[in-house]
Amino acid sequence: MKKVIFITGISSGFGKQTARLLAENGHTVYGTIRKKAVSDTPVHYLKMDLTDIESIKAAVSAVIEKEGRIDVLINNAGMHSGGPVETSPIENINLQMETNFTGMVNVIREVLPTMRKQGGGTIINFSSIGGLMGLPFQAFYSASKFAIEGLSEALRMEVKRFNINVVIINPGDFHTSNSSNRRNYLAPNR
Ligand SMILES: NC(=O)c1ccc[n+]([C@@H]2O[C@H](COP(=O)([O-])OP(=O)(O)OC[C@H]3O[C@@H](n4cnc5c(N)ncnc54)[C@H](OP(=O)(O)O)[C@@H]3O)[C@@H](O)[C@H]2O)c1
C-alpha cells in the first residue's frame, strides 16, 4: 500500500538511498535537507535543521497540510563527532546531543499527534552499533545513540496503544558521508 513517508537527512548516505528506493517504489516521500538539493529522485524536498525547532515544525506541518497524514517517520539524519572524553570541546558534545538526540525528539513530538489522530503509524529511528556498545574516541556519538535506544524503547511502550510501531536500526560501519562529515577533535600530544 502506498504510504506517506517523512525522512530526515536525505542529502547523502542512507537517507539519500532510502528516499530514492521508497519513491521509486511508489510511495510519497518527503525528505529533509539543510542545503540545496541535487538529485534526480522523485522526492519532495523540505528544508530542515535538527538544531532549529522552527524548521522542524515548518517541515512537518508542510507535509500534514499537503497530505493530511504521515504513515512512516524515518529519523535518519545525524552527525558524528570524534575525540577523547577528556578533551573534546563542550561545543562538540552539545552539538552531538542537540542534533542526534534532542533533534530527533522534536521531530517525533511534531509527528506523533498526527499519527495518533490517523490511528497508527511507524517511527524508524537510526541508532548505531555505537548505541549498543561504547565506541572509544566516539564516546559522545555513542552516548547520543544510547540515548536514542532508551528513548525508542520507552516510546514504543507509550504509543503501542495508538497502533504506532517504533523501530530501531543499528547499522555497523558503512561507507557513507558519515566519516567525511565527522567532526574530529584530536588531542594535543602530551
Ligand atoms: N555510515 C555508518 O557507518 C553509520 C553507522 C551507524 C549509524 N549510522 C547512522 O545512519 C544515519 C545516516 O548517516 P549516514 O551514514 O548516511 O551519514 P551521512 O551521509 O553523513 O548522512 C547524514 C545526513 O544527516 C544530515 N544532517 C546532519 N546534521 C543535521 C542537522 N543538524 N539537521 C538536519 N540534518 C542533518 C546530513 O545533512 P547535511 O548534508 O546537511 O550535513 C545528511 O543528510 C545517522 O543517524 C548515522 O548516525 C551510520
The ligand as an SDF file (V2000), in Angstrom:
LIG
                    3D

 48 52  0  0  0  0  0  0  0  0999 V2000
   27.5630    5.1810    7.9600 N   0  0  0  0  0  0  0  0  0  0  0  0
   27.7180    4.4430    9.0430 C   0  0  0  0  0  0  0  0  0  0  0  0
   28.6800    3.6880    9.1760 O   0  0  0  0  0  0  0  0  0  0  0  0
   26.6720    4.5080   10.1370 C   0  0  0  0  0  0  0  0  0  0  0  0
   26.7290    3.5430   11.1440 C   0  0  0  0  0  0  0  0  0  0  0  0
   25.7750    3.5700   12.1460 C   0  0  0  0  0  0  0  0  0  0  0  0
   24.7720    4.5060   12.1470 C   0  0  0  0  0  0  0  0  0  0  0  0
   24.7290    5.4350   11.1520 N   0  0  0  0  0  0  0  0  0  0  0  0
   23.6580    6.4340   11.2240 C   0  0  0  0  0  0  0  0  0  0  0  0
   22.9670    6.4830    9.9920 O   0  0  0  0  0  0  0  0  0  0  0  0
   22.3620    7.7690    9.8520 C   0  0  0  0  0  0  0  0  0  0  0  0
   22.6950    8.3330    8.4790 C   0  0  0  0  0  0  0  0  0  0  0  0
   24.0900    8.5460    8.3960 O   0  0  0  0  0  0  0  0  0  0  0  0
   24.9280    8.3010    7.0720 P   0  0  0  0  0  0  0  0  0  0  0  0
   25.9180    7.2480    7.3690 O   0  0  0  0  0  0  0  0  0  0  0  0
   24.0440    8.1320    5.9100 O   0  0  0  0  0  0  0  0  0  0  0  0
   25.7660    9.6850    7.0330 O   0  0  0  0  0  0  0  0  0  0  0  0
   25.7040   10.9520    6.0760 P   0  0  0  0  0  0  0  0  0  0  0  0
   25.9070   10.5310    4.6620 O   0  0  0  0  0  0  0  0  0  0  0  0
   26.6720   11.9190    6.6860 O   0  0  0  0  0  0  0  0  0  0  0  0
   24.1990   11.4990    6.2280 O   0  0  0  0  0  0  0  0  0  0  0  0
   23.7840   12.2150    7.3610 C   0  0  0  0  0  0  0  0  0  0  0  0
   22.5900   13.0490    6.9960 C   0  0  0  0  0  0  0  0  0  0  0  0
   22.1580   13.7610    8.1680 O   0  0  0  0  0  0  0  0  0  0  0  0
   22.0440   15.1410    7.8390 C   0  0  0  0  0  0  0  0  0  0  0  0
   22.2850   16.0140    8.9930 N   0  0  0  0  0  0  0  0  0  0  0  0
   23.4060   16.1580    9.7370 C   0  0  0  0  0  0  0  0  0  0  0  0
   23.2370   17.0980   10.6790 N   0  0  0  0  0  0  0  0  0  0  0  0
   21.9810   17.5850   10.5190 C   0  0  0  0  0  0  0  0  0  0  0  0
   21.2090   18.5820   11.1580 C   0  0  0  0  0  0  0  0  0  0  0  0
   21.6930   19.3350   12.1680 N   0  0  0  0  0  0  0  0  0  0  0  0
   19.9590   18.8160   10.7230 N   0  0  0  0  0  0  0  0  0  0  0  0
   19.4310   18.1150    9.6920 C   0  0  0  0  0  0  0  0  0  0  0  0
   20.1140   17.1570    9.0200 N   0  0  0  0  0  0  0  0  0  0  0  0
   21.3680   16.9000    9.4380 C   0  0  0  0  0  0  0  0  0  0  0  0
   23.1000   15.3630    6.7670 C   0  0  0  0  0  0  0  0  0  0  0  0
   22.7990   16.5700    6.0750 O   0  0  0  0  0  0  0  0  0  0  0  0
   23.9700   17.5710    5.5550 P   0  0  0  0  0  0  0  0  0  0  0  0
   24.3700   17.0790    4.1990 O   0  0  0  0  0  0  0  0  0  0  0  0
   23.2910   18.8980    5.5160 O   0  0  0  0  0  0  0  0  0  0  0  0
   25.0850   17.5000    6.5680 O   0  0  0  0  0  0  0  0  0  0  0  0
   22.9030   14.1030    5.9320 C   0  0  0  0  0  0  0  0  0  0  0  0
   21.8130   14.2530    5.0650 O   0  0  0  0  0  0  0  0  0  0  0  0
   22.9130    8.6310   11.0010 C   0  0  0  0  0  0  0  0  0  0  0  0
   21.9460    8.7020   12.0440 O   0  0  0  0  0  0  0  0  0  0  0  0
   24.1370    7.8690   11.4480 C   0  0  0  0  0  0  0  0  0  0  0  0
   24.4800    8.1030   12.7980 O   0  0  0  0  0  0  0  0  0  0  0  0
   25.6540    5.4580   10.1470 C   0  0  0  0  0  0  0  0  0  0  0  0
  1  2  1  0
  2  3  2  0
  2  4  1  0
  4  5  1  0
  4 48  2  0
  5  6  2  0
  6  7  1  0
  7  8  2  0
  8  9  1  0
  8 48  1  0
  9 10  1  0
  9 46  1  0
 10 11  1  0
 11 12  1  0
 11 44  1  0
 12 13  1  0
 13 14  1  0
 14 15  2  0
 14 16  1  0
 14 17  1  0
 17 18  1  0
 18 19  2  0
 18 20  1  0
 18 21  1  0
 21 22  1  0
 22 23  1  0
 23 24  1  0
 23 42  1  0
 24 25  1  0
 25 26  1  0
 25 36  1  0
 26 27  1  0
 26 35  1  0
 27 28  2  0
 28 29  1  0
 29 30  1  0
 29 35  2  0
 30 31  1  0
 30 32  2  0
 32 33  1  0
 33 34  2  0
 34 35  1  0
 36 37  1  0
 36 42  1  0
 37 38  1  0
 38 39  2  0
 38 40  1  0
 38 41  1  0
 42 43  1  0
 44 45  1  0
 44 46  1  0
 46 47  1  0
M  CHG  2   8   1  16  -1
M  END
$$$$
